[in-house]
């Protein structure tokens, strides 16, 4: 593992322990060259995933990009970071176990929205507004109506 401080390849593992319900190995490392300490995480990857963007471009799936977009939606929300990490792991597992090596960005967006809906309503609306490219207030009203319909079991008419 390359040292993030001095780029030396000579590092040692000082401590390893399971994290995230044993789905990840957390390793504390130290650089032999500069004595810098850092942490790495090791995860199982079932397959290489490729995302098919709306414009047809294909890019490798990036877990960190998913985490960044979720953190934007969850900014200043009372959600435990551990729950977010568990949700991200569940989303990635769902994508990897789906059987397809290529996944459309729309499919990923819908899966993320499904998970966010159960985690935090405000984050769900924030994510939906970007993912579905809201242009008017009525777009927000429609999503809020969906949330209310789920709560009550019946659709709610949003009045202007």
Secondary structure by P-SEA (a helix, b strand, c coil): ccccccccccccccbbbbcccccbbbbbbbbccccccbbbbbbbbcbbbbbbccccccccccaaaaaaaaaaaaccccccaaaaaaaaaaaaaaaaacccccccaaaaaaaaaaaaaaccaaaaaaaaaaaaccccaaaaaaaaaaaaaaaacbbbbbcc
